[in-house]
Amino acid sequence: RLRSDRERDAARLAVQYRLARVLTEADSLDDAGPDLLGAICEPMGWDVGHLWVVRGESALRPIATWMRPGFEAPDFEEGTRQLVMGPGFGLPGTVWKSGLPAWFENVLQSDSFTRVDSARKAGLRGALAFPIRAAGQTVAVIEVFSREARAPDPDLLLLTDALGTLIGEFA
């Protein structure tokens, strides 16, 4: 967890710098996925990240995963890889439908989080998901998870808006 304002500011700058570097070096969103997630998750202290991409008009599929080195959640990952989310379904589908970020202080206490059992087994609590927009449409969703419950951070939500736009322009 990031303690001081200075640490938070440094982490946010690191995210923007690393993300710009990843996007400059990548050929496609699929290609950039894992590095993109690492650029966002690592400096901000998240343990797991997924990149979901819209396929057709009714399916959102996970195309990339990042996990903090040394952290393992095989059941959670296997369950996530097998999912296809529709608009409004699950965390990614909710963000896809609304076009707005969603923050769960603790996913284990949520009625709308579909992977509660595997998240509990992996020790995951806090979650954030935000849209990637291109030409006014949500084309992808990034979701990140942490082992601790996390109160919503208004500054981080603002940052996700900027990141979603930047990644969307690349996509």
C-alpha positions in Angstrom: 0.0 0.0 0.0 1.3 3.5 -0.9 1.6 5.6 2.2 2.5 9.2 1.5 1.3 11.7 -1.0 4.8 11.8 -2.4 4.9 8.0 -2.9 1.4 8.1 -4.6 2.6 10.9 -6.9 5.8 9.1 -7.8 3.8 5.9 -8.5 1.4 7.8 -10.8 4.2 9.3 -12.7 5.9 5.9 -13.0 2.6 4.5 -14.4 2.4 7.2 -17.1 6.0 6.9 -18.1 6.0 3.1 -18.3 2.7 3.0 -20.1 4.0 5.5 -22.7 7.1 3.3 -23.2 5.1 0.1 -23.6 2.7 1.7 -26.1 5.6 3.1 -28.1 7.2 -0.3 -28.4 4.1 -2.4 -29.1 2.5 -3.4 -32.4 -1.0 -4.1 -31.1 -3.1 -4.1 -27.9 -2.9 -7.9 -27.8 0.9 -7.7 -28.1 1.1 -5.0 -25.4 -1.3 -6.6 -22.9 1.0 -8.1 -20.3 3.5 -5.2 -20.3 0.6 -2.7 -20.2 -0.9 -4.4 -17.2 2.5 -4.6 -15.5 3.1 -0.9 -16.2 -0.1 -0.1 -14.4 -0.2 -2.7 -11.6 3.4 -2.7 -10.3 3.9 0.9 -9.4 0.4 1.2 -7.9 0.7 -1.9 -5.7 -1.9 -4.1 -7.4 -1.2 -7.9 -7.4 -3.2 -9.1 -10.5 -4.3 -7.4 -13.7 -6.5 -8.6 -16.7 -7.1 -7.0 -20.0 -10.5 -7.7 -21.5 -11.2 -6.9 -25.1 -14.6 -6.5 -26.8 -15.1 -9.1 -29.5 -18.1 -8.6 -31.7 -21.0 -6.8 -30.1 -21.8 -9.1 -27.2 -18.6 -10.6 -25.8 -15.7 -9.4 -23.6 -12.8 -11.8 -23.4 -9.6 -11.8 -21.3 -6.6 -11.5 -23.6 -3.8 -10.7 -21.2 -2.9 -11.3 -17.6 -0.2 -9.9 -15.3 0.7 -11.2 -11.8 3.0 -9.7 -9.2 6.2 -11.9 -9.2 5.9 -14.5 -6.5 2.1 -14.2 -6.3 0.1 -17.2 -7.5 -3.6 -17.6 -8.0 -4.0 -20.5 -10.3 -7.8 -21.1 -9.7 -8.6 -17.4 -10.1 -6.6 -17.2 -13.3 -8.0 -20.4 -14.8 -11.5 -19.3 -14.0 -10.9 -15.9 -15.5 -9.4 -17.3 -18.7 -12.5 -19.4 -19.3 -15.0 -16.5 -18.9 -16.8 -14.5 -21.6 -18.6 -11.5 -20.2 -21.6 -9.8 -21.7 -22.6 -6.2 -21.3 -23.5 -5.6 -17.7 -22.3 -9.0 -16.5 -19.5 -9.2 -13.9 -17.0 -6.5 -13.1 -15.7 -6.2 -16.7 -19.2 -6.3 -18.2 -20.5 -3.7 -15.8 -17.7 -1.3 -16.8 -18.2 -2.1 -20.5 -21.9 -1.3 -20.3 -21.6 1.9 -18.2 -18.4 3.2 -19.7 -17.4 4.2 -16.2 -14.8 2.9 -13.8 -15.9 0.6 -11.0 -14.2 0.2 -7.6 -14.7 -2.5 -5.1 -13.2 -1.9 -1.7 -13.7 -5.7 -1.1 -15.0 -8.0 -3.8 -15.8 -10.7 -1.3 -18.6 -8.5 0.0 -20.1 -7.8 -3.5 -23.2 -9.4 -4.9 -22.2 -8.5 -8.5 -18.7 -10.0 -8.4 -18.9 -13.4 -10.2 -15.5 -14.9 -9.1 -15.9 -14.6 -5.3 -14.9 -18.2 -4.5 -11.7 -18.1 -6.5 -10.8 -14.6 -5.3 -11.3 -15.7 -1.7 -9.0 -18.7 -2.3 -6.4 -16.4 -3.9 -6.6 -13.9 -1.0 -7.8 -11.0 -3.3 -9.9 -8.2 -1.9 -9.7 -4.8 -3.5 -10.6 -4.3 -7.2 -10.7 -1.6 -9.8 -11.8 -1.8 -13.4 -11.8 1.0 -16.0 -12.8 1.3 -19.6 -10.5 1.7 -22.6 -12.2 4.0 -25.0 -11.7 4.6 -28.7 -13.9 6.8 -30.9 -16.4 7.2 -28.1 -16.8 3.4 -27.6 -15.5 1.1 -24.9 -13.2 -1.3 -26.7 -11.6 -2.9 -23.7 -11.6 -3.1 -19.9 -8.7 -3.3 -17.5 -9.3 -4.8 -14.1 -6.8 -5.0 -11.3 -6.9 -6.7 -7.9 -5.0 -6.4 -4.6 -4.7 -8.6 -1.5 -5.9 -5.8 0.8 -9.2 -4.1 0.8 -8.8 -0.6 -0.8 -10.9 2.5 -0.3 -11.7 4.3 -3.5 -9.0 6.8 -4.4 -10.5 9.8 -6.4 -7.0 10.7 -7.8 -6.5 7.2 -9.1 -9.9 7.2 -10.7 -8.9 10.4 -12.5 -5.7 8.8 -13.6 -7.6 5.7 -15.0 -9.7 8.1 -17.1 -6.5 9.5 -18.7 -5.0 6.0 -19.1 -8.1 4.7 -20.7 -8.1 7.4 -23.2 -4.3 7.0 -23.9 -4.6 3.3 -24.4 -7.8 3.7 -26.5 -6.0 6.1 -28.9 -3.3 3.4 -29.3 -5.9 0.7 -29.9 
